[in-house]
Amino acid sequence: MGVQQQTDTLQGITPIDIEAHPREFNPDLDVDTMANATLTGVKKKMVTEWHRFDKILISVGIFFINFITALDSSATATIQPRVLSDFNAMTRAGVISTVTYLLIAGVRPMFAKISDVFGHLQALTLSMALHTLGFLICALAHSFSAVFGGTVVSVLGQAGYGTLVAIIIADILPIHLRASVTAYVSVPNVTNYYLGVEVGNGLYERWHWVYGILCILAVVCSVPAIFSLFRLDRRARHILRNLTVTEVNKSKRPLLHRFLGVLMELDVPGLILLCGGFIAILAPLGMQYNITYGWSSARIIAPLVIGVCALLFFVYYEYKLATYPVVPFRLFKIRTFTCAILAATCFYFTNNVSLFYFNPYIQVTRETSSRTAMLLQLGTVGYNVGMFFGGWAMQFSRRYRRWAWIGWAMWLIAVCLMIRTRSGSGTTNAEIAVVQAILGIGSGVVIGCVGIGVQASVSKIDLSIAITLYGMVAYIGGVIGEGTSTTIWVNVLPSKLEGKVNSSVDIYSAINNITYFFELEKDQRVIVQNGYIETQRILTICGICGMLLAGIAMLGLAPYQLSTDDKGDIIVDDPGKPVSTLISDTQDTDNANSTSSNTKITNIITRLHPRQLAQRLGGSKN
């Protein structure tokens, strides 16, 4: 269905019915948003009123979801060497990590779309089923293929969790509280990093039990969230049944028509093009083919060209052909949204280009153990602390942009200080740790605040895909930064050593084998260390440039005031008017077909605040 036909079909919805920020919303570009407003999952979100008990229960559920996903990441990483060695597959560790990375990046839009079409309950249940099934397959595995397949299935569920958690928090909370609550429920990301290591070490020789325990916990930890969403889904379906009394019963349509209708609502071609395009672009970089084969290799060029072509065709298909587009491209005409996406890309580029080789750099230049290098890597802990600071600041000031700039300044200062703290043995471990902590806190503040700016700039109907796109930027910017850092590292570092070390020293082993490095003579180790320092300085300068570009992009962020109003919940002028009257008021005098009836009812839903809707229909307050 083309754009003009969409416009005719959606004549019952007017631009004022779906609100975004008044200074940036363009009523001439909202056809795709009005189309998505007719999706069942979106209508459920619009009529759902979250009571205090619901919010507490779903927040507890999200906490436990983060608990199991964080425990999964840490415990499985700990036992992975043992798992792979049992199947003589140690060299395939990179394949698992790369596929995991690509899947988490690529399938996020799919879960956002499932949530819009069917609802949060159905999408979260699917994520739980995939996560649990993956663990079960790994627990029963007797070959590398089984472990690999189970890991892939489990990662699909984990990607669904990561997408839905952010969307649900945005649906249940006022915008000024979202960042602080996200920080609270993300505490397991820090604590379970260490807990997972202990679990993995304790069951290292009986690694099947690790997957078995995770399988059980995946079900148990999902129960609170699924129970809460089940109650809300039932309440929303009751409201929708009362609203759609004039709609033709869709269940009477032939099964094939209903199936094709679901495929059209899911926009399966668009999902395939979007996810496939991103994976094709990220795959050769994630597998570091640019290092192994060089940029001119067909192994690099072919997937990049395929990925770019797929994304270009995706743009055309979504803009011209899709009835329910995955990505409303009019979002990119919102200045704040576009600038936030560009800024976040630069953030993650900076993070990967400056920190990708942190651990080997510390081990070589300071001649310390990998454990000490890990302890000095305080970025993750600092990031979560920064999320708290940024969340509290936005909660009490109801502003986001000023705090985003403070976080950006902290991050830039930390990256600049890296030039000193990574200048060799003249600095202490304490200085390195402090700089890493400042960098982590600054990144947590700015990424959280800019993310809230994204949510403030779009309508409630576009919220899920906006959050998903902002999350995908982490992988796009990250892989660009990773590709940049690896290209510089493998080309510059050897050139810094050529002609300086003794001819008996194997340069390749000196920069790739930590054991070989420690066996070198002291004077040769110093030469290698100087090469590391000079190469790292180049990467740090690239990071500084990335942060400056991010600052330029942040100039486009609008200074929204974060209010308690939910975007898209328009309160009508006559709050006492019955819903049945509102429905009849919107109907044409002649008999309306099922499509126009559905859009007119959607018009009602998007105009009502959930509390008004529940009161008029006698909705439950439990």
C-alpha positions as CSV (number, residue, x, y, z in Angstrom):
1,M,0.0,0.0,0.0
2,G,1.5,3.3,-1.0
3,V,1.5,6.6,0.9
4,Q,-1.5,8.0,-0.8
5,Q,-3.6,4.9,-0.1
6,Q,-2.4,5.0,3.5
7,T,-3.6,8.5,3.8
8,D,-7.1,7.6,2.5
9,T,-7.4,4.6,4.8
10,L,-6.3,6.6,7.8
11,Q,-8.6,9.5,7.3
12,G,-10.2,8.9,10.7
13,I,-7.1,10.0,12.5
14,T,-6.0,13.6,12.6
15,P,-2.5,14.9,13.3
16,I,-3.5,16.4,16.6
17,D,-4.4,12.9,17.9
18,I,-0.8,11.8,18.2
19,E,1.3,14.2,20.0
20,A,5.1,14.8,19.9
21,H,6.9,17.9,21.1
22,P,5.1,20.8,19.6
23,R,8.2,22.6,18.5
24,E,9.5,19.7,16.4
25,F,6.4,17.7,15.4
26,N,5.5,18.1,11.7
27,P,1.9,17.2,11.0
28,D,2.5,16.7,7.3
29,L,4.8,13.8,7.9
30,D,2.9,11.6,10.3
31,V,1.1,9.1,8.0
32,D,3.3,6.2,9.1
33,T,2.7,7.0,12.8
34,M,-1.0,7.1,12.2
35,A,-0.7,3.7,10.5
36,N,1.1,2.2,13.5
37,A,-1.5,3.6,15.8
38,T,-3.9,1.0,14.5
39,L,-1.7,-1.9,15.6
40,T,-3.1,-4.0,18.4
41,G,0.0,-3.8,20.6
42,V,0.1,0.0,20.2
43,K,-3.6,0.4,21.1
44,K,-3.0,-1.8,24.2
45,K,-0.3,0.6,25.3
46,M,-2.5,3.6,24.7
47,V,-5.4,2.3,26.8
48,T,-3.4,0.7,29.6
49,E,-3.3,2.6,32.9
50,W,-0.5,1.5,35.1
51,H,-1.4,1.6,38.8
52,R,1.0,1.8,41.6
53,F,1.1,-1.9,42.3
54,D,1.6,-2.6,38.6
55,K,4.6,-0.3,38.4
56,I,6.2,-1.8,41.5
57,L,5.6,-5.4,40.3
58,I,7.0,-4.8,36.8
59,S,10.0,-2.9,38.2
60,V,10.8,-5.9,40.4
61,G,10.3,-8.1,37.4
62,I,12.7,-6.0,35.3
63,F,15.2,-6.1,38.2
64,F,15.2,-9.9,38.1
65,I,15.4,-9.9,34.3
66,N,18.6,-7.9,34.6
67,F,19.7,-10.3,37.3
68,I,19.5,-13.3,35.0
69,T,20.9,-11.6,31.9
70,A,23.9,-10.2,33.8
71,L,24.5,-13.6,35.5
72,D,24.3,-15.3,32.1
73,S,26.9,-13.0,30.5
74,S,29.4,-13.4,33.3
75,A,29.0,-17.1,34.1
76,T,29.0,-18.3,30.5
77,A,32.1,-16.2,29.7
78,T,33.9,-17.8,32.7
79,I,33.2,-21.4,31.7
80,Q,33.6,-20.8,27.9
81,P,37.3,-21.9,27.8
82,R,36.4,-25.2,29.5
83,V,33.3,-25.8,27.3
84,L,35.2,-25.2,24.1
85,S,38.2,-27.3,25.2
86,D,36.0,-30.3,25.9
87,F,35.0,-30.2,22.2
88,N,38.5,-29.2,20.9
89,A,37.0,-25.9,19.7
90,M,39.1,-23.3,21.4
91,T,39.8,-21.5,18.1
92,R,36.1,-21.0,17.6
93,A,35.6,-18.7,20.6
94,G,35.8,-15.7,18.3
95,V,32.9,-17.1,16.2
96,I,30.6,-17.3,19.2
97,S,31.4,-13.8,20.5
98,T,31.0,-12.3,17.0
99,V,27.7,-14.0,16.3
100,T,26.4,-13.0,19.7
101,Y,27.4,-9.4,19.0
102,L,25.7,-9.4,15.6
103,L,22.5,-11.0,16.8
104,I,22.0,-8.6,19.7
105,A,22.6,-5.7,17.3
106,G,20.5,-7.0,14.5
107,V,17.3,-8.4,16.0
108,R,16.3,-5.6,18.3
109,P,13.9,-4.0,15.8
110,M,12.1,-7.4,15.5
111,F,11.2,-7.4,19.2
112,A,10.2,-3.8,19.1
113,K,7.8,-4.6,16.2
114,I,6.4,-7.7,17.9
115,S,5.7,-5.5,20.9
116,D,3.8,-3.0,18.7
117,V,1.8,-5.6,16.9
118,F,0.9,-8.0,19.7
119,G,1.8,-6.3,23.0
120,H,4.5,-6.4,25.7
121,L,3.3,-9.6,27.2
122,Q,3.7,-11.6,24.0
123,A,7.1,-10.1,23.2
124,L,8.4,-10.7,26.7
125,T,7.1,-14.3,26.7
126,L,8.8,-15.0,23.5
127,S,12.1,-13.6,24.9
128,M,11.8,-15.8,28.0
129,A,11.0,-18.9,25.9
130,L,14.1,-18.3,23.7
131,H,16.4,-17.5,26.6
132,T,15.3,-20.7,28.5
133,L,15.4,-22.9,25.4
134,G,18.9,-21.8,24.6
135,F,20.1,-22.7,28.1
136,L,18.4,-26.1,28.0
137,I,20.0,-26.9,24.7
138,C,23.5,-26.0,26.1
139,A,22.8,-28.0,29.3
140,L,22.1,-31.1,27.2
141,A,24.8,-30.5,24.6
142,H,27.3,-33.2,23.6
143,S,28.9,-31.3,20.7
144,F,30.2,-27.9,19.8
145,S,27.3,-27.5,17.3
146,A,24.8,-28.0,20.1
147,V,26.5,-25.4,22.3
148,F,26.7,-23.0,19.4
149,G,23.0,-23.5,18.5
150,G,21.9,-23.1,22.1
151,T,24.0,-20.0,22.5
152,V,22.4,-18.4,19.4
153,V,18.9,-19.2,20.7
154,S,19.7,-17.8,24.1
155,V,21.2,-14.6,22.7
156,L,18.0,-14.0,20.7
157,G,16.1,-14.0,24.0
158,Q,18.6,-11.8,25.6
159,A,18.3,-9.3,22.8
160,G,14.5,-9.3,23.3
161,Y,15.0,-8.6,27.0
162,G,17.3,-5.7,26.3
163,T,14.9,-4.1,23.9
164,L,11.7,-4.6,25.9
165,V,13.1,-3.5,29.3
166,A,13.8,0.0,28.0
167,I,10.4,0.2,26.2
168,I,8.4,-0.9,29.2
169,I,10.2,1.5,31.6
170,A,9.4,4.3,29.1
171,D,5.7,3.2,29.1
172,I,5.1,3.0,32.8
173,L,7.0,6.0,34.2
174,P,6.9,9.8,33.7
175,I,9.9,10.9,31.7
176,H,11.8,12.6,34.5
177,L,11.9,9.3,36.5
178,R,12.9,6.9,33.8
179,A,16.7,7.3,34.0
180,S,16.8,6.9,37.8
181,V,14.6,3.9,37.9
182,T,16.6,2.4,35.0
183,A,19.7,2.8,37.2
184,Y,18.0,1.1,40.2
185,V,17.0,-1.9,38.2
186,S,20.4,-2.2,36.5
187,V,22.3,-2.8,39.8
188,P,22.6,-6.5,38.9
189,N,24.8,-5.6,36.0
190,V,27.5,-4.6,38.5
191,T,26.9,-7.2,41.3
192,N,26.4,-10.2,39.0
193,Y,29.6,-9.5,37.1
194,Y,31.4,-10.9,40.2
195,L,28.7,-13.4,41.2
196,G,28.8,-14.9,37.7
197,V,32.6,-15.4,37.9
198,E,32.2,-17.2,41.3
199,V,29.4,-19.4,39.9
200,G,31.4,-20.2,36.8
201,N,34.6,-21.0,38.8
202,G,32.7,-23.1,41.3
203,L,31.2,-25.3,38.6
204,Y,34.0,-25.0,36.1
205,E,34.5,-28.8,35.7
206,R,30.7,-29.4,35.6
207,W,29.8,-26.7,33.2
208,H,26.5,-28.4,32.2
209,W,25.2,-27.5,35.6
210,V,25.8,-23.8,35.0
211,Y,23.5,-23.9,32.0
212,G,21.0,-26.0,34.0
213,I,20.9,-23.4,36.8
214,L,20.6,-20.6,34.3
215,C,17.7,-22.4,32.6
216,I,15.8,-22.6,35.9
217,L,16.5,-19.1,36.8
218,A,15.5,-17.8,33.4
219,V,11.9,-19.0,34.1
220,V,11.8,-18.0,37.7
221,C,13.2,-14.5,37.2
222,S,10.7,-13.8,34.4
223,V,7.6,-14.8,36.4
224,P,7.0,-11.4,38.2
225,A,7.2,-9.4,34.9
226,I,5.1,-11.8,32.9
227,F,2.5,-11.9,35.7
228,S,2.3,-8.1,35.8
229,L,2.0,-7.8,32.0
230,F,-0.6,-10.6,31.9
231,R,-2.9,-8.6,34.3
232,L,-2.4,-5.4,32.2
233,D,-2.9,-7.2,28.9
234,R,-6.2,-8.7,30.1
235,R,-7.3,-5.3,31.3
236,A,-6.3,-3.7,27.9
237,R,-8.1,-6.3,25.9
238,H,-11.3,-5.8,28.0
239,I,-11.2,-2.0,27.2
240,L,-10.5,-2.6,23.5
241,R,-13.4,-5.1,23.3
242,N,-15.8,-2.4,24.6
243,L,-14.4,0.2,22.2
244,T,-14.5,-2.0,19.1
245,V,-18.2,-2.9,19.3
246,T,-18.8,-1.7,15.8
247,E,-15.8,-3.4,14.3
248,V,-16.2,-6.5,12.1
249,N,-15.0,-9.6,13.9
250,K,-11.6,-10.3,12.5
251,S,-11.7,-13.9,13.6
252,K,-14.3,-14.6,10.9
253,R,-11.8,-13.8,8.2
254,P,-10.1,-16.8,6.4
255,L,-7.0,-18.1,8.2
256,L,-4.7,-17.1,5.2
257,H,-6.0,-13.5,5.3
258,R,-5.3,-13.2,9.0
259,F,-1.9,-14.7,8.5
260,L,-1.0,-12.3,5.7
261,G,-2.4,-9.4,7.8
262,V,-0.1,-10.3,10.7
263,L,2.9,-10.4,8.3
264,M,1.9,-7.0,6.9
265,E,1.6,-5.6,10.4
266,L,5.0,-7.1,11.4
267,D,6.5,-5.6,8.2
268,V,8.5,-8.8,7.7
269,P,10.2,-7.6,4.5
270,G,11.3,-4.5,6.2
271,L,12.7,-6.4,9.2
272,I,14.6,-8.7,7.0
273,L,16.2,-5.8,5.0
274,L,17.0,-3.8,8.2
275,C,18.4,-6.7,10.3
276,G,20.1,-8.3,7.3
277,G,21.7,-5.1,6.2
278,F,23.1,-4.2,9.6
279,I,24.4,-7.8,10.1
280,A,26.0,-7.7,6.7
281,I,27.8,-4.5,7.5
282,L,28.9,-5.4,11.0
283,A,29.9,-9.0,10.3
284,P,33.2,-8.5,8.4
285,L,34.3,-5.8,10.9
286,G,33.2,-7.8,13.9
287,M,35.2,-10.8,12.6
288,Q,38.1,-8.5,11.9
289,Y,38.4,-9.6,8.3
290,N,39.9,-6.1,7.7
291,I,42.9,-7.2,9.7
292,T,43.1,-10.8,8.3
293,Y,42.5,-10.1,4.6
294,G,42.8,-6.3,4.3
295,W,40.3,-3.7,3.2
296,S,40.6,-4.5,-0.5
297,S,39.6,-8.2,0.0
298,A,36.3,-9.4,-1.4
299,R,35.5,-10.8,2.0
300,I,35.3,-7.2,3.2
301,I,33.9,-5.5,0.2
302,A,31.2,-8.0,-0.7
303,P,29.2,-8.0,2.6
304,L,29.7,-4.2,3.0
305,V,28.2,-3.6,-0.5
306,I,25.4,-6.1,0.2
307,G,24.6,-4.5,3.5
308,V,24.6,-0.9,2.1
309,C,22.3,-2.0,-0.8
310,A,20.0,-3.8,1.6
311,L,19.7,-0.7,3.8
312,L,19.1,1.6,0.8
313,F,16.4,-0.7,-0.5
314,F,15.0,-0.8,3.0
315,V,14.7,3.0,3.0
316,Y,12.8,2.9,-0.3
317,Y,10.6,0.1,0.8
318,E,9.7,1.6,4.1
319,Y,9.1,5.1,2.6
320,K,7.1,4.0,-0.4
321,L,5.6,0.6,0.0
322,A,5.3,-0.5,3.7
323,T,1.9,-0.1,5.3
324,Y,3.2,-0.4,8.8
325,P,6.8,0.7,8.6
326,V,9.4,-0.5,11.1
327,V,11.2,2.8,11.1
328,P,9.2,6.1,10.7
329,F,11.7,8.1,8.7
330,R,10.0,11.3,9.6
331,L,11.7,10.8,13.0
332,F,15.0,11.9,11.4
333,K,13.4,15.2,10.6
334,I,13.2,15.8,14.3
335,R,16.3,17.7,15.1
336,T,16.8,16.4,18.7
337,F,16.3,12.8,17.6
338,T,18.8,13.0,14.7
339,C,21.4,14.9,16.7
340,A,21.1,12.4,19.6
341,I,21.7,9.5,17.2
342,L,24.7,11.1,15.8
343,A,26.1,12.0,19.2
344,A,25.6,8.5,20.5
345,T,27.4,7.1,17.5
346,C,30.4,9.3,18.4
347,F,30.1,8.3,22.1
348,Y,30.5,4.6,21.4
349,F,33.1,5.2,18.7
350,T,35.2,7.1,21.3
351,N,34.7,4.3,23.9
352,N,35.9,1.5,21.6
353,V,38.7,3.4,19.9
354,S,40.2,4.5,23.1
355,L,39.6,1.4,25.3
356,F,39.6,-1.6,23.0
357,Y,43.2,-2.4,23.8
358,F,43.1,-1.2,27.4
359,N,43.9,-4.6,29.1
360,P,46.9,-5.6,26.9
361,Y,48.2,-2.1,27.0
362,I,48.2,-2.0,30.8
363,Q,49.7,-5.5,31.1
364,V,52.6,-4.6,28.8
365,T,53.4,-1.0,29.8
366,R,53.1,-1.6,33.5
367,E,54.2,-5.2,33.4
368,T,51.3,-6.3,35.6
369,S,48.9,-9.2,35.6
370,S,45.6,-9.5,33.7
371,R,43.8,-9.5,37.1
372,T,45.3,-6.1,37.9
373,A,44.4,-4.8,34.5
374,M,40.8,-5.9,35.0
375,L,40.6,-4.2,38.4
376,L,41.8,-1.0,36.9
377,Q,39.0,-1.2,34.3
378,L,36.5,0.8,36.3
379,G,34.5,2.0,33.4
380,T,31.6,-0.4,33.8
381,V,31.2,0.4,37.5
382,G,31.6,4.1,36.8
383,Y,29.0,3.9,34.0
384,N,26.4,2.6,36.4
385,V,27.3,5.2,39.0
386,G,26.9,7.8,36.3
387,M,23.4,6.5,35.5
388,F,22.4,7.1,39.1
389,F,23.8,10.7,39.1
390,G,22.2,11.5,35.8
391,G,18.9,10.0,36.8
392,W,18.7,11.8,40.1
393,A,19.7,15.1,38.4
394,M,16.9,14.8,35.8
395,Q,14.4,13.6,38.4
396,F,14.8,16.7,40.6
397,S,15.6,19.4,38.0
398,R,13.3,18.0,35.2
399,R,16.0,19.1,32.8
400,Y,18.2,16.8,30.7
401,R,20.4,18.9,28.4
402,R,22.5,20.7,31.1
403,W,23.4,17.4,32.7
404,A,24.2,15.8,29.3
405,W,26.8,18.6,28.8
406,I,28.3,18.0,32.2
407,G,28.6,14.3,31.4
408,W,30.1,15.1,28.1
409,A,32.7,17.4,29.7
410,M,33.7,14.7,32.2
411,W,34.1,12.2,29.5
412,L,36.2,14.6,27.3
413,I,38.4,15.5,30.3
414,A,39.0,11.8,31.1
415,V,39.9,11.0,27.5
416,C,42.3,14.0,27.5
417,L,43.9,12.8,30.8
418,M,44.5,9.4,29.2
419,I,47.4,11.0,27.2
420,R,49.1,11.5,30.6
421,T,48.0,8.4,32.4
422,R,49.0,6.2,29.5
423,S,52.4,7.8,29.1
424,G,54.3,4.9,30.7
425,S,55.7,4.0,34.2
426,G,55.7,7.6,35.3
427,T,52.0,7.3,36.5
428,T,50.5,5.2,39.2
429,N,47.8,2.6,39.1
430,A,45.7,4.9,41.2
431,E,45.8,7.7,38.6
432,I,44.7,5.2,35.9
433,A,41.9,4.0,38.1
434,V,40.6,7.5,38.8
435,V,40.7,8.5,35.2
436,Q,38.8,5.3,34.2
437,A,36.2,6.1,36.9
438,I,35.7,9.6,35.7
439,L,35.3,8.4,32.2
440,G,32.7,5.8,33.3
441,I,30.7,8.3,35.3
442,G,30.7,10.9,32.5
443,S,29.6,8.3,30.0
444,G,26.8,7.1,32.2
445,V,25.5,10.6,32.7
446,V,25.6,11.7,29.1
447,I,24.3,8.5,27.5
448,G,21.4,8.4,29.9
449,C,20.5,12.0,29.6
450,V,20.7,12.0,25.8
451,G,18.6,8.9,25.7
452,I,15.9,10.7,27.7
453,G,16.1,13.6,25.2
454,V,15.3,11.1,22.4
455,Q,12.2,9.9,24.3
456,A,11.1,13.5,25.0
457,S,11.3,14.3,21.2
458,V,9.0,11.6,19.9
459,S,5.4,10.7,20.2
460,K,4.3,7.8,22.5
461,I,3.4,5.7,19.4
462,D,7.0,6.1,18.1
463,L,8.6,5.5,21.5
464,S,9.5,1.9,21.1
465,I,11.3,2.2,17.7
466,A,13.0,5.4,18.8
467,I,14.4,3.6,21.9
468,T,15.4,0.6,19.8
469,L,17.3,2.8,17.2
470,Y,19.1,4.6,20.0
471,G,20.1,1.3,21.5
472,M,21.4,0.0,18.1
473,V,23.7,3.0,17.8
474,A,25.9,1.4,20.5
475,Y,26.7,-1.4,18.1
476,I,27.2,0.8,15.0
477,G,29.4,3.3,16.7
478,G,31.2,0.5,18.6
479,V,32.1,-1.5,15.6
480,I,33.3,1.6,13.8
481,G,35.5,2.4,16.8
482,E,36.7,-1.2,17.0
483,G,37.5,-1.3,13.3
484,T,39.4,2.0,13.6
485,S,41.4,0.9,16.7
486,T,42.4,-2.5,15.2
487,T,43.4,-1.0,11.9
488,I,45.7,1.5,13.7
489,W,47.0,-1.0,16.1
490,V,48.1,-3.7,13.7
491,N,49.6,-1.2,11.2
492,V,51.2,1.4,13.5
493,L,52.5,-0.7,16.3
494,P,54.7,-3.0,14.2
495,S,56.1,0.0,12.4
496,K,57.1,1.6,15.7
497,L,59.2,-1.5,16.5
498,E,60.8,-2.2,13.1
499,G,64.5,-1.3,13.1
500,K,64.5,-0.7,16.9
501,V,64.4,-4.2,18.4
502,N,67.1,-6.8,17.9
503,S,66.8,-8.9,14.8
504,S,66.4,-12.0,17.1
505,V,63.1,-10.6,18.4
506,D,59.9,-11.7,16.7
507,I,57.9,-8.5,16.4
508,Y,54.6,-10.4,15.8
509,S,55.0,-12.4,19.0
510,A,56.2,-9.4,21.0
511,I,52.9,-7.6,20.4
512,N,50.6,-10.6,20.4
513,N,52.0,-13.0,23.0
514,I,52.2,-11.6,26.6
515,T,54.3,-14.6,27.7
516,Y,56.9,-14.0,25.0
517,F,57.0,-10.3,25.9
518,F,57.9,-11.0,29.5
519,E,60.7,-13.3,28.4
520,L,62.4,-10.5,26.5
521,E,65.4,-8.6,27.9
522,K,64.7,-5.4,29.8
523,D,65.9,-3.1,27.1
524,Q,63.8,-4.9,24.4
525,R,60.7,-4.7,26.6
526,V,61.2,-0.9,27.0
527,I,61.3,-0.6,23.2
528,V,58.0,-2.6,22.9
529,Q,56.4,-0.5,25.7
530,N,57.3,2.7,23.9
531,G,55.7,1.4,20.8
532,Y,52.6,0.7,22.8
533,I,52.6,4.2,24.3
534,E,53.0,5.9,21.0
535,T,50.3,3.8,19.3
536,Q,47.9,4.3,22.2
537,R,48.4,8.1,22.0
538,I,47.1,8.0,18.4
539,L,44.0,6.1,19.5
540,T,43.5,8.5,22.4
541,I,43.6,11.5,19.9
542,C,41.0,9.7,17.8
543,G,38.9,9.4,20.9
544,I,39.2,13.1,21.6
545,C,38.1,13.9,18.0
546,G,35.1,11.6,18.5
547,M,34.1,13.4,21.6
548,L,34.4,16.8,19.9
549,L,32.2,15.6,17.1
550,A,29.7,14.4,19.7
551,G,29.7,17.8,21.2
552,I,28.9,19.4,17.9
553,A,26.0,17.0,17.4
554,M,24.7,17.8,20.9
555,L,24.3,21.4,20.0
556,G,21.1,20.4,18.2
557,L,19.5,19.0,21.3
558,A,16.4,20.9,22.3
559,P,16.1,22.1,25.9
560,Y,12.9,20.2,26.8
561,Q,11.4,20.4,30.3
562,L,10.7,16.9,31.5
563,S,7.1,16.9,32.7
564,T,5.0,14.1,34.1
565,D,2.8,14.1,31.0
566,D,3.0,11.1,28.7
567,K,3.6,11.9,25.1
568,G,0.6,10.9,23.0
569,D,-1.9,10.9,25.9
570,I,-4.2,13.8,24.8
571,I,-6.8,14.8,27.3
572,V,-10.1,15.7,25.6
573,D,-12.0,18.8,26.4
574,D,-15.0,17.0,27.9
575,P,-13.7,14.5,30.4
576,G,-17.2,13.4,31.4
577,K,-18.4,12.4,28.0
578,P,-19.1,8.7,27.7
579,V,-16.9,6.6,25.3
580,S,-20.0,5.3,23.5
581,T,-20.9,8.9,22.7
582,L,-17.4,9.7,21.5
583,I,-17.5,6.6,19.2
584,S,-20.9,7.5,17.8
585,D,-19.7,11.1,17.3
586,T,-16.9,10.0,15.0
587,Q,-18.9,7.6,12.9
588,D,-20.1,8.7,9.5
589,T,-23.9,8.9,8.9
590,D,-23.7,6.1,6.4
591,N,-22.4,2.6,7.1
592,A,-18.7,2.6,7.6
593,N,-16.5,-0.3,6.5
594,S,-14.4,-2.2,9.0
595,T,-11.2,-0.4,8.1
596,S,-12.6,3.1,8.6
597,S,-14.4,1.9,11.8
598,N,-11.1,0.6,13.2
599,T,-9.3,3.9,12.4
600,K,-12.1,6.0,14.0
601,I,-11.9,3.9,17.1
602,T,-8.1,4.3,17.1
603,N,-8.8,8.0,16.9
604,I,-10.7,7.8,20.1
605,I,-8.0,5.8,21.9
606,T,-5.2,8.2,21.0
607,R,-7.3,11.1,22.2
608,L,-8.0,9.7,25.7
609,H,-5.8,9.7,28.7
610,P,-5.8,6.1,30.1
611,R,-7.3,7.2,33.4
612,Q,-10.3,8.8,31.6
613,L,-10.7,5.7,29.5
614,A,-10.7,3.4,32.4
615,Q,-13.2,5.5,34.3
616,R,-15.6,5.7,31.4
617,L,-15.5,2.0,30.9
618,G,-15.5,1.1,34.6
619,G,-12.0,-0.2,34.3
620,S,-10.5,-2.1,37.3
621,K,-8.3,-0.1,39.7
622,N,-6.6,-3.2,41.2
